[in-house]
Every structure is written in structure tokens, then in C-alpha cells.
Amino acid sequence: MDVGKNTAENFYHAFVLGLLVGLRDTYYVNSNRESGFGRYDIMLEPKEKNGNSFIFEFKVLEDDREKTLEDTIENAKKQIEERKYEEDLQMRGFTNITKIVFAFRGKEAKMQVI
């Protein structure tokens, strides 16, 4: 799922994934796996059960649906919640889950932690 259509979202996804693999001693670094009702972009699952988990979602502004990067951020947050990406972690006993959304348009980027 990490390769295929040559899109800006795939580029950002692969770039951040490449940065995160350096954490593999303390985290399981998962990409595009099913959880809840969809596929998250990246998940960091701590090898220690009491550690912090992270879910990352990347979105590129879609001109036909969004006017600002803030709109894109809101759509990414909505996707994480509606598709229940944290469900798999919760079922396995993880409680410290941080969700991070990224919105991009060309060289502009915004990020929000939820």
C-alpha cells in the first residue's frame, strides 16, 4: 500500500516513515495496516505496554473539497475518528495514544496533535 500512484501524499508518507524507522528499537513501526474501519498511514506501537502510541495521518489539500490547510487538518482528524484507527491499540490494552495529522499544499505544511 505504500507504493503505487505517484502522489504528494505518498511522498510525505514515505519521507516521514523513513525518519521514523530509526525508532525501531523502542517501537514497532507500522504503515498502512488495517485498524478499525480503514487503514492508518503510520502507527508507532511501543514495545513497552505503558509507552505512548502514535497514529499519523497525512493529507494533501484537495482544491475541490478544501479551501485551507486548516480544512485539510479537520478532514484528517475526522477520518481518524470515524474510521477508529486507535481501535486495534485499545483492544490490546494501550491507553496512551497520540494522534498526529499533517496537511500539505505544495511547500506549505501544517501539523496538529489531537
Buried (B, 14 or more C-beta within 10 A) or exposed (E): EEEEEEEBBBEBBBEBBEEBEEEEEEBEBBBEEEBBEEEBBBBBBBEEEEBEBBBBBBBBBEEEEBEEBEBBBBBBBEBBEEBEBBEBBBEEEBEEBEBBBBBBBEEEEBBBEE
